[in-house]
Amino acid sequence: MGFLCLPSLHRFFSPHPLLCSSFYHPSEARFSLPKLHASLTAREKAAEADEPPPPRSPAAVDRKPLPLHESAVIPRSLDFNAWYLDVVAKAELADYGPVRGTMVIRPYGYAIWEAIQEYLNVKFKETGHSNMYFPQFIPYSFIEKEASHVEGFSPELAVVTIGGGKELEEKLVVRPTSETIVNHMFTQWIQSYRDLPLMVNQWANVTRWELRTKPFIRTLEFLWQEGHTAHASAEEAEREALQMIDVYKKFAYEQAAIPVIAGRKSRAETFAGASCTYTIEAMMGDRKALQAGTSHNLGQNFSRAFETQFTDENGQKQHVWQTSWAISTRFVGGIIMTHGDDTGLMLPPRLAPIQVIIVPIWKKGDEKNGVLDTAASVEEVLKSAEIKVKIDDSEQRTPGWKYNFWEMKGVPLRIEIGPRDVACGSVVVIRRDVLGKVGKEFGISMEPSVLITHVKSRLEDIQSSLLQRATHFRDSHIVDVSSYEELKEAISQGKWARGPWSASDADEQKVKEETGATIRCFPFDQPEGSKTCFMTGNPAGEVAIFARSY
Amino acid sequence: MGFLCLPSLHRFFSPHPLLCSSFYHPSEARFSLPKLHASLTAREKAAEADEPPPPRSPAAVDRKPLPLHESAVIPRSLDFNAWYLDVVAKAELADYGPVRGTMVIRPYGYAIWEAIQEYLNVKFKETGHSNMYFPQFIPYSFIEKEASHVEGFSPELAVVTIGGGKELEEKLVVRPTSETIVNHMFTQWIQSYRDLPLMVNQWANVTRWELRTKPFIRTLEFLWQEGHTAHASAEEAEREALQMIDVYKKFAYEQAAIPVIAGRKSRAETFAGASCTYTIEAMMGDRKALQAGTSHNLGQNFSRAFETQFTDENGQKQHVWQTSWAISTRFVGGIIMTHGDDTGLMLPPRLAPIQVIIVPIWKKGDEKNGVLDTAASVEEVLKSAEIKVKIDDSEQRTPGWKYNFWEMKGVPLRIEIGPRDVACGSVVVIRRDVLGKVGKEFGISMEPSVLITHVKSRLEDIQSSLLQRATHFRDSHIVDVSSYEELKEAISQGKWARGPWSASDADEQKVKEETGATIRCFPFDQPEGSKTCFMTGNPAGEVAIFARSY
């Protein structure tokens, strides 16, 4: 029994009805989705024709290794980008919107975003922030007030010029980020030091007119949270900026099983308008870096531009000290590219919308009720322990098809229940992260306390195993360099290079032009001892990490 | 000791710095916030000058009735609109954005919206819907595909014409609602009857270029959820549309304590593109109607325009049957205008971000620690029972100031704890909905189980009392009419008129022009027996409710 291609997903590869529509500028490339047409199997053809599927042999459940050409996704090693787009489409995470570069986040992809929101929202509140909402339309003149901000953002703006059928007198920017409108409002809410700190957050959509787009990673519109705070002192703002990058780092490690490296951005890579940007950098499966979250110490840059002032304890007017920090739907892309494999998506249990998929198996009609009843009671048991569980009891699909489908979707654990399992009072438990026989445990008792303990412990195993695997992958692809030659060598091998750096912005630019790598960060975690800049031979206070990036 | 005006809120009444900015079209009125300047009290002036507040007499805690001119909000009976804007500002619910007609939802207002989301999100999932996200930019041509849809929405559109510094070849509409883009995507996801029903929802911002705006009630950008479903039969779509209006109705009654009337819209008032619109209509404190939520049976109107088809069980191509349904931040305005009084906001406990405010009271320094410690332990006790509780232990404000402040914010219950209460092991519990001595209970034991039971039961009392009060108010302002004269009389008295109706759309238009009232709905709940249309004398199948509305 060969692999069943996932039916109906080949639609993703159909020429897009709007691709040639008049509003696509020819120079603006759409997501470069490969135009593959998965060939239909006999069973799929039957499904398309709305016939009942042909009968399957019982042995079909034991899948043979998949011939390469029948694989559901292009192998990761063959073409990482095509693999990524395949997973996004076939795991039903996202689809293309009708406007170039926009993305529809499908329910399964959105559920991952909801899990991210759920965790972070609690952490933000615990650290003293309140949610609120700022309008997305910003007067064009606001964007121009902070010099480096306008320089950074003006090429990326979407601009509303018509409202209610009339040409507007002042054009409106669709927010690319909200520092300007936030400061405009802060001036109205902050008078005295007693109004500080002011610490808010919003979950919102933002728009940046990107030319090269990729689902989740870089889209014209995306979802994010943006925190904005105002403080009475530089020290307090710095503490806040550091606190929030630490919240992100813990989230990445503990929830997403992504061993990010936290650190400070170089001047060249600092957010447009910030004094200092902190970042978490993640190594993707192709060893490119992904900036997965940032926290900015804005200093007084915006408060001076907008006159956001307070009266201090001595009755003196002062400009507030500010921070802003964000994580976006890009993080979902980071999860896919960190953990996914040739079988598809692989989700860390703590962020998985479905942690356990139950596949009931029966051959004869008289077995069906017993198997389904048992599956339902196993589902109830796991639900009672707050495990996110689902039964796939569809009769239109075979068990083998379901195995592939839910592995593609990255569900951490599968439970199989057949007539023999019902008789024995036990189930089979299969790990998504350990394919083949090694990941399969037979005869796990259905007795509620035994089953719950077993499933919870396996989910924890998977969670830590994913982190361990990703950490090992990361560490084996970071090279310590002590010369520019060594850096070039490392980058050309697709690795990250870490070395002492105290050279100029111009030198940094030269590295970028010659190798394609940028300084991802000066990591907080620094080696001991004195250092010599690998570029200039001068003393260097810190090591920097260089890599090609998304 | 008189009433302390809430400091810093007078800023809301300062002339807006951007009011005269070039992009405000003179014909487009901003929110008509009255230009009152609350006079500063001695204590406020001290606060502004950052001096310590002057000492207060202990007796200040027992407030005298407030002289009218010192009242925090304009009395509701004097000017309902000004009262509403006052409450929005002084309870810190929302503020004006820099762009005409936009609104900043402040943390306290947003927390009410979060409580609405939390409840509905669970209900939507229980009824089989998944959250997802559609892009907000819609090609202009999409809006034009469904004839009545474009007619309804084109005057209200915000249009992006510039992206990334270039003029766009096709203009993009910022979504006013998503039926068009949803159908575009549904055509790609729906092939067979097995893909149905498809039931999704999104929480999102939407933009409608409204000319007359009012915070929460009608803003240029607002937040909402929009559900979109596709079904294989007309009957199933109709059941879904009815199910969702019922979810809204239950929410309004049980959570918001708003006794809405559910029913069907007249043809003239049906959503642009729908076959039938169901609505919940709420009576505000000024007896105007507020359409608080709608559910549309879209029939095949959009599926025919977008060719959203499926292959049925007989292999025939059919257009899907659809629904859409929405509730928005407008509902927050409905809560304010249903329950608020001259003291400010009054929140139903189930949606209140803070259900209990604890005000510790001490005079001498040596009393302070005991009172604060006791307050903290009472807070812990209530928190352990999942009651939303907060202590206001600020030393810059007097207890009297705090009473006014938290009453203005509509917190359902206040607990006062002074030195004598600490000694007796009891607290004072005060209801927001019953002002004066009647609402005040002394000597409630701090013993955890007693206190929790008492507080929970009082919160339930308030919840049902608010609903009862609003129901009584509603019912005493609906008049049954059997002639047009009676209707005119009722409407001129600011009441709702209910009477049998089978007249024409032209007659409906005539009523609107002559009285300002529209058909709010044909209520589901209909009187028995045969009816005669009060306008034409012809037999009428149903009664309709007429009212002036927001």
Contacts between the chains, C-beta under 8 A, distances in Angstrom:
chain1	res1	chain2	res2	distance
A	8	B	191	6.1
A	8	B	195	7.6
A	11	B	188	5.8
A	11	B	189	8.0
A	11	B	191	7.7
A	18	B	139	7.4
A	21	B	139	7.0
A	21	B	141	7.8
A	21	B	170	6.9
A	22	B	169	5.3
A	22	B	170	5.5
A	23	B	139	6.2
A	23	B	168	6.0
A	23	B	169	4.5
A	23	B	170	2.7
A	23	B	171	7.9
A	23	B	172	7.7
A	24	B	169	7.5
A	25	B	166	7.1
A	25	B	168	7.9
A	25	B	169	6.5
A	47	B	192	7.5
A	47	B	194	7.9
A	48	B	191	7.4
A	48	B	192	7.7
A	49	B	315	7.5
A	50	B	192	6.0
A	50	B	193	7.8
A	50	B	311	5.8
A	50	B	313	7.0
A	50	B	315	5.6
A	95	B	185	6.7
A	95	B	188	6.9
A	95	B	189	8.0
A	97	B	134	7.2
A	97	B	135	3.9
A	97	B	137	7.6
A	97	B	181	7.1
A	97	B	185	7.8
A	98	B	135	7.9
A	98	B	138	7.4
A	98	B	139	5.6
A	98	B	142	7.1
A	98	B	181	6.6
A	98	B	184	5.5
A	99	B	135	6.3
A	99	B	137	4.8
A	99	B	138	7.5
A	99	B	139	6.3
A	99	B	172	6.2
A	102	B	135	3.8
A	102	B	137	6.1
A	103	B	135	6.8
A	104	B	132	7.2
A	104	B	133	7.0
A	104	B	134	5.5
A	104	B	135	6.6
A	104	B	185	5.6
A	105	B	132	5.7
A	105	B	133	4.1
A	106	B	132	5.6
A	107	B	130	3.6
A	107	B	131	6.7
A	107	B	132	4.8
A	107	B	200	6.5
A	109	B	132	7.9
A	110	B	130	7.5
A	110	B	131	5.3
A	110	B	132	4.7
A	110	B	133	5.7
A	111	B	130	7.4
A	111	B	131	7.4
A	113	B	133	7.9
A	114	B	131	6.6
A	130	B	107	3.6
A	130	B	110	7.5
A	130	B	111	7.4
A	131	B	107	6.7
A	131	B	110	5.3
A	131	B	111	7.4
A	131	B	114	6.6
A	132	B	104	7.2
A	132	B	105	5.7
A	132	B	106	5.7
A	132	B	107	4.8
A	132	B	109	7.8
A	132	B	110	4.6
A	133	B	104	7.0
A	133	B	105	4.1
A	133	B	110	5.7
A	133	B	113	8.0
A	133	B	223	6.4
A	134	B	97	7.1
A	134	B	104	5.5
A	135	B	97	3.9
A	135	B	98	7.9
A	135	B	99	6.3
A	135	B	102	3.8
A	135	B	103	6.7
A	135	B	104	6.6
A	135	B	220	7.7
A	135	B	221	5.3
A	136	B	205	6.3
A	136	B	221	6.1
A	137	B	97	7.5
A	137	B	99	4.8
A	137	B	102	6.1
A	137	B	158	7.5
A	137	B	207	7.8
A	137	B	220	7.4
A	137	B	221	6.6
A	138	B	98	7.4
A	138	B	99	7.5
A	139	B	18	7.3
A	139	B	21	7.0
A	139	B	23	6.5
A	139	B	98	5.6
A	139	B	99	6.2
A	141	B	21	7.9
A	142	B	98	7.1
A	154	B	165	7.4
A	155	B	164	6.3
A	155	B	165	5.8
A	156	B	164	6.4
A	157	B	162	7.5
A	157	B	163	7.7
A	157	B	164	7.4
A	157	B	165	7.5
A	158	B	137	7.5
A	158	B	160	5.0
A	158	B	162	7.2
A	158	B	163	5.0
A	158	B	164	7.9
A	158	B	172	7.7
A	159	B	160	6.5
A	159	B	161	7.1
A	159	B	162	4.0
A	159	B	163	7.4
A	160	B	158	5.0
A	160	B	159	6.4
A	160	B	160	5.4
A	160	B	161	7.7
A	160	B	174	6.7
A	161	B	159	7.0
A	161	B	160	7.7
A	161	B	161	4.7
A	161	B	162	6.4
A	162	B	157	7.6
A	162	B	158	7.2
A	162	B	159	4.0
A	162	B	161	6.4
A	162	B	171	7.6
A	163	B	157	7.8
A	163	B	158	5.0
A	163	B	159	7.4
A	163	B	209	4.6
A	164	B	155	6.3
A	164	B	156	6.4
A	164	B	157	7.4
A	164	B	158	7.9
A	164	B	209	3.6
A	164	B	211	6.8
A	165	B	154	7.4
A	165	B	155	5.8
A	165	B	157	7.6
A	165	B	209	7.9
A	166	B	25	7.0
A	168	B	23	5.8
A	169	B	22	5.2
A	169	B	23	4.2
A	169	B	24	7.4
A	169	B	25	6.7
A	170	B	21	6.7
A	170	B	22	5.5
A	170	B	23	2.7
A	171	B	23	7.8
A	171	B	162	7.6
A	172	B	23	7.8
A	172	B	99	6.1
A	172	B	158	7.7
A	174	B	160	6.7
A	174	B	174	7.2
A	181	B	97	7.1
A	181	B	98	6.6
A	184	B	98	5.5
A	185	B	95	6.7
A	185	B	97	7.9
A	185	B	104	5.6
A	188	B	11	5.9
A	188	B	95	6.8
A	189	B	95	8.0
A	191	B	8	6.1
A	191	B	11	7.8
A	191	B	48	7.5
A	192	B	47	7.5
A	192	B	48	7.8
A	192	B	50	6.1
A	193	B	50	7.9
A	194	B	47	8.0
A	194	B	396	6.6
A	195	B	8	7.6
A	200	B	107	6.5
A	204	B	205	7.4
A	205	B	136	6.2
A	205	B	204	7.4
A	205	B	205	6.7
A	207	B	137	7.8
A	209	B	163	4.6
A	209	B	164	3.6
A	209	B	165	7.9
A	211	B	164	6.8
A	220	B	135	7.7
A	220	B	137	7.4
A	221	B	135	5.3
A	221	B	136	6.1
A	221	B	137	6.6
A	223	B	133	6.4
A	311	B	50	5.8
A	313	B	50	7.1
A	315	B	49	7.6
A	315	B	50	5.4
A	396	B	194	6.6
